[in-house]
Amino acid sequence: MKKRGFTLIEVTVVILILGILFSLSTPAFMRIRGLVRQNLMKDALRTMFKYEQLNYLEKGKYYPEDYEDWGYMYITPDNKYYPEEIKTENILFSFPKNTRYFYYVYWYKWGGLNMVSDESNSYIVIYAWASVWDGNDLDGDMEYDFWYVDNYQEEPYPIINDLANDGGWWY
């Protein structure tokens, strides 16, 4: 009579092979997860830049209006970064609680040493970064992910691309 089933050695070999395949595929899955988060951030930067341009067309100035040369406006709902700097009524839109990136806007007016009051000389830069100290490191290498858009670079551009593993600043 022939016995049906697997021997202990066969089961062990199969488990070992599956473990090896899993360990080899884990970095690829981590990278894909990081790329998805990065793409969500890029979409948010594009959206914020479009909101800024629409606000400028409508009101002739960039948002927020109550700061002379810079301002935080897009924040995570827990508002844990610089809460004294942010007035809730000045937030254009906010992100879900699982947002990995912190966003801020820097804007200023052209005019050399004497800043002019003409808003047509305004310039805007929107930054997004993932902080490694908050557990928001995309690939576990303790590098930031730091991007921006501005009046001349309307598509998100990396200052530090965490997933590129280049280990350095853009400039």
Secondary structure by P-SEA (a helix, b strand, c coil): cccccccaaaaaaaaaaaaaaaaaaaaaaaaaaaaaaaaaaaaaaaaaaaaaaaaaaaccccccccccccccccccccccccccccccccccccccccccbbbbbbbbbccccccccccccbbbbbbbbbbcccccccccccccccccccccccccccccccccccccccc
